[in-house]
Amino acid sequence: MISHFNLVSIPFNRFCTPQRPVEDDVFLSFLPFNHIYGLTYFLCGAIYLGASQVIMARFDARKVCG
């Protein structure tokens, strides 16, 4: 079971890296938000930073690279 503390601390710990994202960055969210990685990194992470995000309904490599 994932506690509220875990959900809050995961984005904070993930962004304490040398390549820390900032609020001017744009997140390309392609993972489902019902999966823990999509929820904590993309959704909660972008909200935590105040960053923008582009939400894809499904990952498409041609749209991402083109």
N, C-alpha and C positions, 0 to 999 in steps of 0.2 A: 504494500500500500504506500502510495506517495503522499506525504504530509504537505500541509500548506507551507511549512518551513522549507521543504525541499523545492517546491515550485518557485518560491521566492528567491532562494539562494542559488539555484542553478544558473539563471541568466547573469546574476552578479558575478559569480565565479568564472563563468565562461568568458566574460568580457574583461577580465583582469589579465590580459595577455599583452605581449609587445605590440601586436597589431590590433589594438583596441578600436572597434568601430565607434564612430561619433554620430551625433544627431544629423549631420549633413549627408551621411551615407544613405543609400537606398537598399533595402533588403528585397531580394527576389525570392518570394516564398512559394515553394513548389511542393513541399511536403504537407500531408494532411494534418490539420490542427488537432485531430483526435489521436494522433500518435505523439508520444512524449517529446520526441526531438522537434517535430514541427511546432508543438505548443510552446516548449520552453525557449528554443532558440529563435524561431522566427516571430511568433506572435508576442510572447512575453518579452523577448529581447528587444524587439523594435519599440514596443510600448515603453519599456524601461528607459531606453535611450532617447525616446521622442523622435525616432527616425521614421522615415517614410518606408512603405513597403508596397510592392507590386505582387498581387496574389494571382498565381496561375491556377487554373482549374485542373490542369494536368501538365506534367513536365513534358516539354517539347524541346529537344536539343536544337533544332533549327531556329526556333524563335529565340532561344537563349543566346546562341552564337551569332545570329544574323542581324 
